[in-house]
Amino acid sequence: MLLSINVLVLLLLQLAGSGPVPLTTPSRGCPTCKPKAMQTEAPELLNGTTPGIGGQCGVYTLSCALGLRCTPPPGEPRPLRALLEGRGVCSNASSIGPTANAHLAGSVSETANNPHQRSRRPFYLTPNTTSTCPTINDLGQVPVPVMLLPDDFKASTKIKVNNHLFNKENLPGQFKFKEYCPQVFRNLRERFGIEDQDYQVSLARSPPVKNEDGVCEGLLLASYDRTLVVKEISSEEVVEMHNILSEYHQHIVTCHGHTLLPQFLGMYRVTVESEDADLLVMRNVFSHRLHVHRKYDLKGSLVSREASFKEKVKELPTYKDTDFRNKMQKVYVSEEEKEKILDKLGRDIEFLVRMRIMDYSLLLGIHDVERAEREKEEEEMESTSEDEEEEQDENDPPPLPASNSPEGISGYMNAFKPMGPGEFDPYVDVYAVQSAEGAPRREVYFLGLIDVLTQYDAKKKAAHAAKAVKHGAGSERSTVHPDQYGKRFLEFISRIFA
């Protein structure tokens, strides 16, 4: 690829997001927006001006000035198409009547019922009509649907970006974005308590970084604030996600978002120079602020489930079931917390068995509070002199002024008092649980299910037969039927607690 996946993910939500996020300030939202690179066809835009009343606007082009709203031209037969193609008109929000909103909503309904319009017709965005970082309105003007339709679970939106000679140092000549089932994932984010603006800021304010905490063998990135992970998935996993998405959504609705399953927040395809990369965005199982000192990938089997020597010499190795048993590791939580965890796990496994999914794992991360305090003290002792600290402070960027702009999923926590050792916000670190009082060590545990997109198909049946021949029919092998896998998995996890 001519453009790294990191930069593509940065642009992904800025160009094809599901909701409005104003990332127009170069110093905060777009470090690549430099004056020399912003040679546009509308020089007045460089001064920060935006269209006023009567000015032309669009979903993927220009946004209106503060207090105005981009609306379709009067009498436009296809108002949504007009907004997407940049033929909207800036109007006073208070002067927009219910007729216009109803007309626009009707157009959305028409588009939702016509998959050809929504999934096959790409919209073209030419960067030289605005700056490198266009403001995003997307479908923020359109009312959120009251309920999801069956077609929403099959829908997708596409954007093709023709770069030509604009900013050719950083961007390829042509690239495409595809967002799968945007309304469904938007609804899921809402049920998981994540605002669209916070989601986009967490993912798109700064380039993501390679995540060293996970156990995925493929590409795994973390958002700059470490609240989200971006995983590259195979085309088979994309198909499997579509197969289970409707049932997954219903499961999340039923359990009111209280689950150990991965919190799927978005699925996208990036195409550069005819090379595709499918990306799945999920909430991070681990904390964005508490460092994980030990982690395990548990499947409930002891056959070939020990970390390799190559893995064990890593700074933060991923141990497995046999290592967990040999180290006599235990999870020390209260009976109340244990009951909550097993209750959620039982419901989740019932769902996975019903979907004929197997080979999933429990990712267990352990934060040692006392060790973290010692590490912090050592860092303070090894800190530089006061002069160097003052020099460092002078080089640091100035603090951002207080505003109502989104700060990402974890950003609002800065408004509260600093947290003490081992403390976390349960609304952000949703997989975290404190160790019980009287435990041998003060710890914080992170427990979440991962790798839930493997279905029991012909390939797994063949692996099941091969392992039965090798280890015997009654052996505790990893590859078994989905119902057996689920039962064995639940029994094993129930024994990890002290």
HELIX and SHEET records of a PDB file:
HELIX    1   1 ILE A    5  ALA A   16  1                                  12    
HELIX    2   2 PRO A   26  GLY A   29  1                                   4    
HELIX    3   3 PRO A   35  ALA A   37  5                                   3    
HELIX    4   4 PRO A   43  ASN A   47  5                                   5    
HELIX    5   5 PRO A   79  LEU A   84  1                                   6    
HELIX    6   6 ALA A   93  SER A   95  5                                   3    
HELIX    7   7 PRO A   98  ALA A  112  1                                  15    
HELIX    8   8 PRO A  115  SER A  119  1                                   5    
HELIX    9   9 PRO A  127  THR A  129  5                                   3    
HELIX   10  10 PRO A  150  PHE A  153  5                                   4    
HELIX   11  11 PRO A  182  ARG A  191  1                                  10    
HELIX   12  12 ASP A  196  ALA A  204  1                                   9    
HELIX   13  13 SER A  235  THR A  254  1                                  20    
HELIX   14  14 PHE A  309  LYS A  312  1                                   4    
HELIX   15  15 ASP A  321  ASN A  326  1                                   6    
HELIX   16  16 GLU A  335  ARG A  354  1                                  20    
HELIX   17  17 VAL A  369  MET A  381  1                                  13    
HELIX   18  18 GLU A  386  ASN A  395  1                                  10    
HELIX   19  19 GLY A  411  ALA A  415  5                                   5    
HELIX   20  20 ALA A  458  HIS A  471  1                                  14    
HELIX   21  21 PRO A  482  SER A  494  1                                  13    
SHEET    1   A 3 GLN A  56  CYS A  57  0                                        
SHEET    2   A 3 GLY A  88  ASN A  92 -1                                        
SHEET    3   A 3 LEU A  68  THR A  71 -1                                        
SHEET    1   B 8 PHE A 123  LEU A 125  0                                        
SHEET    2   B 8 SER A 156  ASN A 162  1                                        
SHEET    3   B 8 GLN A 174  TYR A 180 -1                                        
SHEET    4   B 8 PHE A 264  VAL A 272 -1                                        
SHEET    5   B 8 GLU A 275  ARG A 283 -1                                        
SHEET    6   B 8 LEU A 228  ILE A 233 -1                                        
SHEET    7   B 8 LEU A 220  ALA A 222 -1                                        
SHEET    8   B 8 VAL A 209  LYS A 210 -1                                        
SHEET    1   C 5 THR A 318  TYR A 319  0                                        
SHEET    2   C 5 ARG A 294  LEU A 298  1                                        
SHEET    3   C 5 SER A 361  ASP A 368 -1                                        
SHEET    4   C 5 GLU A 443  ILE A 450 -1                                        
SHEET    5   C 5 ALA A 432  GLN A 434 -1                                        
END                                                                             
